Amino acid sequence: MNIVLLGLSITSSWGNGHATTYRSLVKALQNRGHQVLFLEREAVKQAGRQDLPQPDYCQVAHYTSVSELGKRFEEQVREAEMVIVGSGLQDGKAIGEWVFKTAGGIKAFYDLDAPTTIAGLEQGNLPYLNAKMVPRFDLYLSCSGGPTLQLLEQKYGSPMARPLYFSFDPELYFHEYREIKWDLGYLGTYSEDRMPGLTKLMLDAADQWPNGRFAVAGARYPSDMGWTSNVTMLQHLSPAEHRDFFNSQRFTLSIARAEMSRIGYTPSMRLFEAAACCVPIISDHWEGIETLFEPETEILISAGAKDTLRYLREICNTERKTIGSRARRKVLSLHTADHRAQELEGFVAELMTLDTRGEKQLAL
């Protein structure tokens, strides 16, 4: 399949993880015989945020405006068998309109922040999508599953809304021996809506267990959080450092953003990456988590410091490793980037089967 993907970035780790998602998916698509042209706004390059190497598994091109898109890439978009527009794009609405007018193949929208998008559609204030555009995309790919998909089809008129969850690259995330530095670690950028969960599940536990070792890694945390001395604050880690961080913990903590918890069925990329490293995950509860991991055997659900400390102090080393191994087997069987590429192929095949317009069939 010949695919054009207009995304936020594939060359910068700055921001919210779009680049990591795109890199893994595009690499898997290329490995499965598809050709991808990734179009990225020149502003990322000009801002000096191209801190990831140029991918050798797809073509990357830059543009400065919607007008330039039309001048330089009209032929590629018109002839592509599939054009995917990612969420969060500057001038996203105008880009979407141009794609509707230009693309000759399947037109898809890939929502990498469905909780924010759904809230924005309800309020009518999204800069990159509006409700009238949703039915015009042949396929709506969402990082959220469950009721969100029904909402997109039944309320907003999407012809086909399907889940395309985050994933991980098995070549980058795996278990390897490291000195255990922390009993519990957390990797995540600072956000006010996650602080109550971080406090309840980790910081309160650290306060009650002075001999425990805890670590928080992420950008944008205020310099003085007033945490106890047994909590280590690490600066922002590059993606290349994530595996080492996970493998240096006895347990790792996962906390959903408030919007993700509200709509449920929205697993984070970190959840799969941590599981791939064989480190047992302690997580807050959100609707749908049990459809991804079996509680108590593949993941540990905590409602507060009492639960967290019980896991940290009462689970023996053998059981801890067994829980981590089960989680790794689960993500290797269902949540790699190759699985997402296969799912995308399946959605295209499903769409073409349902297509009664007599248009050209795609060669998968």
C-alpha positions as CSV (number, residue, x, y, z in Angstrom):
1,M,0.0,0.0,0.0
2,N,1.2,3.5,-0.8
3,I,0.5,5.7,2.2
4,V,0.8,9.4,2.9
5,L,0.8,10.3,6.6
6,L,0.5,13.9,7.7
7,G,1.6,13.9,11.4
8,L,2.7,16.2,14.1
9,S,6.3,14.9,14.0
10,I,8.4,11.8,13.3
11,T,11.8,13.4,14.0
12,S,11.3,15.0,17.4
13,S,10.8,13.5,20.9
14,W,9.7,16.9,22.1
15,G,6.0,16.9,23.0
16,N,3.5,14.2,23.7
17,G,4.9,11.0,22.2
18,H,3.4,11.3,18.7
19,A,6.9,10.8,17.1
20,T,7.5,7.5,19.0
21,T,4.1,6.2,17.9
22,Y,4.5,7.2,14.3
23,R,8.1,5.8,14.1
24,S,7.0,2.4,15.5
25,L,3.9,2.2,13.2
26,V,5.7,3.4,10.1
27,K,8.6,1.1,10.6
28,A,6.2,-1.9,11.0
29,L,4.3,-0.9,7.9
30,Q,7.5,-0.7,5.9
31,N,8.5,-4.1,7.2
32,R,5.2,-5.4,5.9
33,G,5.8,-4.1,2.4
34,H,4.1,-0.7,2.5
35,Q,5.6,2.6,1.4
36,V,5.1,5.7,3.6
37,L,5.6,9.3,2.8
38,F,5.6,11.3,6.1
39,L,4.8,15.0,5.8
40,E,6.0,17.1,8.8
41,R,5.7,20.8,9.3
42,E,8.9,22.8,8.8
43,A,8.4,24.5,12.1
44,V,9.6,21.5,14.0
45,K,12.8,21.6,12.1
46,Q,13.2,25.3,12.5
47,A,12.6,25.1,16.2
48,G,15.6,22.8,16.6
49,R,13.5,20.0,17.8
50,Q,14.7,17.3,15.4
51,D,16.4,15.3,18.1
52,L,15.6,11.9,16.6
53,P,17.6,10.4,13.7
54,Q,16.0,10.6,10.3
55,P,14.1,7.3,9.8
56,D,15.4,5.0,7.0
57,Y,12.2,3.2,6.7
58,C,10.1,6.0,5.1
59,Q,10.5,9.2,3.2
60,V,10.2,12.4,5.3
61,A,9.4,15.7,3.7
62,H,8.7,19.1,5.3
63,Y,6.2,21.9,4.4
64,T,5.7,25.4,5.7
65,S,2.0,26.0,4.9
66,V,-1.2,24.4,3.5
67,S,-0.5,26.3,0.3
68,E,2.9,24.6,0.0
69,L,1.3,21.2,0.6
70,G,-1.0,21.8,-2.4
71,K,1.9,22.9,-4.6
72,R,4.4,20.3,-3.7
73,F,2.5,17.1,-2.7
74,E,-0.8,17.2,-4.6
75,E,0.3,14.3,-6.9
76,Q,1.4,12.1,-4.0
77,V,-1.8,12.7,-2.1
78,R,-4.0,12.2,-5.1
79,E,-2.3,8.9,-6.1
80,A,-1.8,7.4,-2.6
81,E,-4.0,4.4,-1.7
82,M,-4.4,5.8,1.8
83,V,-3.9,9.3,3.3
84,I,-3.8,9.5,7.1
85,V,-4.2,12.9,8.8
86,G,-2.9,12.9,12.4
87,S,-4.5,14.8,15.3
88,G,-2.9,18.0,16.7
89,L,-1.8,19.4,13.4
90,Q,-1.3,23.2,13.0
91,D,-3.9,24.2,10.4
92,G,-5.4,20.7,10.8
93,K,-8.8,21.8,9.6
94,A,-7.5,23.3,6.4
95,I,-5.2,20.3,5.8
96,G,-8.2,18.0,6.3
97,E,-10.2,20.0,3.7
98,W,-7.4,19.9,1.3
99,V,-7.1,16.1,1.7
100,F,-10.9,15.7,1.2
101,K,-10.6,17.6,-2.1
102,T,-7.4,16.0,-3.3
103,A,-7.0,12.4,-2.1
104,G,-8.2,9.7,-4.5
105,G,-7.8,6.8,-2.0
106,I,-8.9,6.1,1.5
107,K,-9.0,9.2,3.8
108,A,-8.3,8.4,7.4
109,F,-7.9,10.4,10.6
110,Y,-5.6,9.1,13.3
111,D,-6.5,10.5,16.7
112,L,-3.6,10.1,19.1
113,D,-5.3,12.2,21.8
114,A,-8.9,11.0,21.7
115,P,-9.9,12.2,25.2
116,T,-8.9,15.8,24.2
117,T,-10.6,15.4,20.8
118,I,-13.9,14.2,22.1
119,A,-14.0,17.0,24.7
120,G,-13.1,19.5,21.9
121,L,-15.8,18.2,19.6
122,E,-18.4,18.5,22.3
123,Q,-17.3,22.1,22.9
124,G,-16.6,23.0,19.3
125,N,-13.3,24.5,19.9
126,L,-10.7,22.2,18.4
127,P,-8.1,23.8,16.1
128,Y,-7.5,20.6,14.1
129,L,-11.0,19.0,13.6
130,N,-14.6,19.8,13.8
131,A,-17.7,17.7,14.0
132,K,-18.6,18.2,10.3
133,M,-15.3,16.7,9.2
134,V,-15.7,13.4,11.1
135,P,-18.2,11.7,8.6
136,R,-16.0,12.7,5.7
137,F,-13.1,10.6,6.8
138,D,-13.6,7.0,5.5
139,L,-11.9,5.6,8.6
140,Y,-11.4,7.1,12.1
141,L,-8.5,5.5,14.0
142,S,-8.6,6.2,17.7
143,C,-6.2,5.7,20.6
144,S,-9.3,5.1,22.7
145,G,-11.6,2.1,22.4
146,G,-14.8,1.1,24.1
147,P,-17.7,3.6,24.1
148,T,-15.6,6.3,22.3
149,L,-16.0,4.4,19.1
150,Q,-19.7,4.1,19.4
151,L,-19.9,7.9,20.1
152,L,-17.9,8.7,17.0
153,E,-20.1,6.6,14.8
154,Q,-23.5,7.2,16.4
155,K,-23.2,10.9,17.4
156,Y,-20.7,12.2,15.0
157,G,-21.4,10.0,12.0
158,S,-18.1,8.3,11.4
159,P,-18.6,5.6,8.7
160,M,-16.0,3.4,10.5
161,A,-14.4,4.2,13.9
162,R,-11.8,1.6,15.0
163,P,-9.2,1.4,17.8
164,L,-5.6,1.8,17.0
165,Y,-4.0,1.8,20.4
166,F,-0.4,2.9,21.2
167,S,2.1,0.1,20.9
168,F,5.8,-0.6,21.4
169,D,8.8,-1.7,19.4
170,P,10.2,-5.0,20.8
171,E,13.6,-4.1,19.4
172,L,13.7,-1.2,21.8
173,Y,11.9,-2.4,24.9
174,F,12.9,-5.7,26.6
175,H,14.2,-7.1,29.8
176,E,17.9,-6.8,30.5
177,Y,19.9,-7.0,33.8
178,R,20.3,-3.8,35.6
179,E,21.1,-3.0,39.2
180,I,17.8,-2.4,41.0
181,K,17.9,1.2,42.2
182,W,14.3,1.8,43.1
183,D,11.4,-0.1,44.6
184,L,8.9,1.9,42.6
185,G,9.5,4.3,39.7
186,Y,7.2,6.5,37.6
187,L,7.9,7.9,34.1
188,G,5.8,10.8,33.0
189,T,5.8,14.5,32.1
190,Y,4.4,16.7,34.9
191,S,0.7,17.5,34.7
192,E,-1.6,18.8,37.4
193,D,-4.3,16.3,36.6
194,R,-1.9,13.4,37.3
195,M,-0.5,14.8,40.5
196,P,-3.4,13.6,42.8
197,G,-2.8,10.0,41.5
198,L,0.9,10.3,41.9
199,T,0.5,11.6,45.4
200,K,-2.0,8.9,46.4
201,L,-0.3,5.9,44.9
202,M,3.4,6.8,45.3
203,L,4.3,9.9,47.3
204,D,2.0,9.0,50.3
205,A,3.6,5.5,50.2
206,A,7.0,7.0,50.2
207,D,6.1,9.1,53.2
208,Q,4.9,6.0,55.1
209,W,7.9,3.8,54.2
210,P,11.1,5.8,54.8
211,N,13.2,2.8,53.9
212,G,11.6,2.5,50.4
213,R,13.3,3.8,47.3
214,F,11.2,5.8,44.9
215,A,11.9,7.7,41.6
216,V,10.0,10.1,39.4
217,A,11.4,10.8,35.9
218,G,9.9,13.5,33.6
219,A,10.1,17.0,32.4
220,R,8.4,20.2,33.6
221,Y,8.3,19.3,37.3
222,P,8.7,22.4,39.6
223,S,12.2,22.5,41.1
224,D,11.0,22.1,44.7
225,M,8.1,19.7,45.0
226,G,8.6,19.2,48.8
227,W,8.9,15.4,48.5
228,T,10.5,13.2,51.1
229,S,14.2,12.4,50.8
230,N,13.6,8.8,49.6
231,V,12.0,10.1,46.4
232,T,14.6,10.7,43.6
233,M,13.7,13.3,41.0
234,L,15.2,12.7,37.6
235,Q,15.2,15.1,34.7
236,H,13.5,14.4,31.4
237,L,14.8,11.1,30.0
238,S,15.3,10.6,26.3
239,P,13.4,7.6,24.7
240,A,16.8,5.8,24.5
241,E,17.0,5.9,28.3
242,H,13.5,4.6,29.1
243,R,14.4,0.9,28.9
244,D,17.2,1.4,31.4
245,F,14.9,3.2,33.8
246,F,12.2,0.5,33.6
247,N,14.8,-2.2,34.2
248,S,16.2,-0.5,37.2
249,Q,12.9,-0.8,39.2
250,R,11.3,-3.6,41.2
251,F,7.9,-2.2,40.2
252,T,6.8,0.7,38.0
253,L,3.8,3.0,38.4
254,S,1.3,3.9,35.7
255,I,-1.2,6.8,36.2
256,A,-3.8,7.7,33.6
257,R,-4.5,11.4,32.8
258,A,-7.8,12.6,34.1
259,E,-9.4,12.8,30.7
260,M,-8.1,9.3,29.8
261,S,-9.5,7.9,33.0
262,R,-12.8,9.6,32.3
263,I,-13.5,8.0,29.0
264,G,-11.6,4.8,29.7
265,Y,-10.2,2.2,27.3
266,T,-7.2,4.4,26.6
267,P,-3.9,2.6,27.4
268,S,-0.8,4.7,27.4
269,M,2.3,3.9,25.4
270,R,4.3,3.7,28.7
271,L,2.0,0.9,29.9
272,F,3.1,-1.4,27.0
273,E,6.7,-0.3,27.1
274,A,7.0,-1.1,30.8
275,A,5.3,-4.5,30.4
276,A,7.7,-5.3,27.5
277,C,10.6,-4.7,30.0
278,C,9.2,-7.4,32.3
279,V,8.7,-4.9,35.2
280,P,5.5,-5.5,37.1
281,I,3.1,-2.5,36.8
282,I,1.1,-0.9,39.6
283,S,-1.7,1.1,38.1
284,D,-4.7,3.2,39.1
285,H,-8.0,1.8,37.9
286,W,-9.8,3.0,34.8
287,E,-12.6,1.4,32.8
288,G,-11.3,-1.1,30.3
289,I,-7.9,-1.8,31.9
290,E,-9.1,-5.4,32.6
291,T,-9.6,-5.9,28.8
292,L,-5.8,-5.4,28.4
293,F,-4.3,-7.0,31.4
294,E,-5.7,-9.5,34.0
295,P,-5.7,-7.8,37.4
296,E,-3.5,-9.4,40.0
297,T,-1.8,-11.8,37.6
298,E,-0.6,-9.4,34.8
299,I,-1.1,-6.0,36.5
300,L,-1.6,-4.7,40.0
301,I,-4.4,-2.2,40.7
302,S,-3.9,0.3,43.5
303,A,-6.4,2.6,45.1
304,G,-3.9,4.3,47.4
305,A,-0.8,4.0,49.5
306,K,-2.1,1.1,51.5
307,D,-2.4,-1.1,48.3
308,T,0.9,0.2,46.9
309,L,2.8,-0.7,50.1
310,R,1.2,-4.1,50.3
311,Y,2.5,-4.9,46.8
312,L,5.9,-3.5,47.4
313,R,6.5,-5.2,50.8
314,E,4.5,-8.4,50.5
315,I,5.0,-9.7,47.0
316,C,8.1,-12.0,46.9
317,N,10.7,-11.8,44.3
318,T,9.5,-14.9,42.5
319,E,5.9,-13.7,42.2
320,R,7.1,-10.3,41.2
321,K,9.1,-11.7,38.3
322,T,6.2,-14.0,37.3
323,I,3.7,-11.1,37.1
324,G,6.2,-9.1,34.9
325,S,6.7,-12.1,32.7
326,R,3.0,-12.6,32.2
327,A,2.6,-9.0,31.2
328,R,5.4,-9.2,28.8
329,R,3.9,-12.3,27.1
330,K,0.6,-10.4,26.8
331,V,2.0,-7.3,25.1
332,L,4.2,-9.4,22.8
333,S,1.2,-11.3,21.7
334,L,-1.1,-8.3,21.1
335,H,0.4,-4.9,21.4
336,T,3.6,-4.6,19.3
337,A,3.8,-2.1,16.4
338,D,3.5,-5.0,14.0
339,H,0.1,-5.8,15.5
340,R,-1.0,-2.3,14.9
341,A,0.2,-2.4,11.3
342,Q,-1.8,-5.7,10.9
343,E,-4.9,-4.1,12.5
344,L,-4.6,-1.2,10.1
345,E,-4.5,-3.6,7.1
346,G,-7.5,-5.4,8.5
347,F,-9.5,-2.1,8.8
348,V,-8.6,-1.2,5.2
349,A,-9.7,-4.7,4.0
350,E,-13.0,-4.3,6.0
351,L,-13.6,-0.9,4.6
352,M,-13.0,-2.1,1.0
353,T,-15.4,-5.0,1.6
354,L,-18.1,-2.6,2.7
355,D,-17.4,-0.2,-0.2
356,T,-20.2,-0.4,-2.7
357,R,-19.2,2.6,-4.7
358,G,-17.3,0.5,-7.3
359,E,-14.1,2.4,-6.8
360,K,-10.7,0.8,-7.3
361,Q,-9.7,-1.9,-4.8
362,L,-6.5,-1.6,-2.8
363,A,-3.7,-4.1,-3.1
364,L,-2.7,-5.1,0.5
